[in-house]
Amino acid sequence: MITTQRKIWLSSPHMGGQEQKYVEEAFSTNWVATLGPNVDGFEASITSYLKEGVHVAAVSSGTSAIHLALIVLGVGKGDDVLCQSLTFSASANPIVYQGANPIFIDSEEQTWNLSPELLENAIVDRIKNHKKPKAIVAVHLYGMPYDALAINQVARKYDIPVIEDSAEALGSEYLGIKCGTLGDLSILSFNGNKIITTSGGGALITKTKAQKDAAVKLATQSRDQAVHYQHSQIGYNYRMSNVVAGIGRGQMEVLEDRVQQRRANYNYYFEQLGDFQELNFLSEPEGVYSNRWLTAIRTDSYQTRERIRLALAKEDIESRPLWKPMHMQPVFKDCKAYVNGFSESLFDTGLCLPSGSNLSEEELERTTNLIKNTLLR
Ligand SMILES: *Cc1c(COP(=O)(O)O)cnc(C)c1O
């Protein structure tokens, strides 16, 4: 007899139940536009969740939020921007949209994120070359907060603003402070694979109302105050739709629950697989709380990683190598990079395991049993 088992995804959308109510409201009130009560309501719920007196602009994607952050900071043609190398390409692409040059920085072992030492070395080296970087893009990979105290200290010392890419880290905390408020400007993503989703969407988080207003203006084609259409700068069509924002309002109501479920996934994997010598789990440094968006492990070799990945794939279970570092990407091959070999080794040996908040106990068990059997074989 053939039994058909459901495919196990790495991270799939998980609706809470209230989303359709808000979407229905958008339809029944005819607010089917890039502004309206859902956009306002979604921004308000993110603002009250993050605290720290931030201002939130809902936009069409995390990528567009990073682009807006760079423009708000005045990054332009020929400028240098330092960027974490181990990340998704969306952290770096908007630097190039601005005609600026990304310079990639490797990671440190404790969080897998931007190395503060390497960051400072790079800044010192660039200043020696008479070109001070315009901004720093730091990323909380897989939900694990970067060492914000050390990174901010370096950034302050050289007076360079930090763009906090918190696309993967809504719900994570660093010393009790929510990720998304740790940079000079911060961004969130609500893409379909993130901890909460609007199908596609993002947010820019600013510390001043003036910065938010500037970003919203840029995101709505840079219209000047006038009854006719007048523009004094180039604009973008980056605002979030009021329909999509309705999904976001419903998702914010279940965010805490999603964080708990993702953390439970990590704990389950750790309990079941933590004793295997071949595997290495990323634990939380003191004072750090990760949303565990994805459970990512290091294995002892490329061969072990591939054995596990292929065994899972054969059973229709999705897993994936860690991000390929930007300094190894063909598209960025001519960019400068300050590397220490760590992100390359993570790319070689690391694996993201199925981590959705909608995984059943049985699916987690199936996955861990397969990994156990593969390692014991
Ligand atoms: C998802 C993601 C982004 C981009 O967000 P989109 O909403 O998909 O544009 C940026 N940075 C990181 C680290 C991400 O994981």
PDBQT file of the ligand as one rigid body, heavy atoms in Angstrom, charges set to zero:
ROOT
HETATM    1  C1  LIG A 401      13.539  37.934   3.803  1.00  0.00    +0.000 C 
HETATM    2  C2  LIG A 401      14.728  38.759   4.030  1.00  0.00    +0.000 A 
HETATM    3  C3  LIG A 401      14.863  40.052   3.480  1.00  0.00    +0.000 A 
HETATM    4  C4  LIG A 401      13.944  40.606   2.447  1.00  0.00    +0.000 C 
HETATM    5  O1  LIG A 401      12.628  40.686   2.744  1.00  0.00    +0.000 OA
HETATM    6  P1  LIG A 401      11.527  40.607   1.566  1.00  0.00    +0.000 P 
HETATM    7  O2  LIG A 401      10.287  40.981   2.294  1.00  0.00    +0.000 OA
HETATM    8  O3  LIG A 401      11.521  39.213   1.051  1.00  0.00    +0.000 OA
HETATM    9  O4  LIG A 401      11.904  41.605   0.528  1.00  0.00    +0.000 OA
HETATM   10  C5  LIG A 401      15.960  40.808   3.821  1.00  0.00    +0.000 A 
HETATM   11  N1  LIG A 401      16.901  40.326   4.630  1.00  0.00    +0.000 NA
HETATM   12  C6  LIG A 401      16.835  39.096   5.163  1.00  0.00    +0.000 A 
HETATM   13  C7  LIG A 401      17.917  38.646   6.077  1.00  0.00    +0.000 C 
HETATM   14  C8  LIG A 401      15.758  38.264   4.862  1.00  0.00    +0.000 A 
HETATM   15  O5  LIG A 401      15.711  37.030   5.361  1.00  0.00    +0.000 OA
ENDROOT
TORSDOF 0
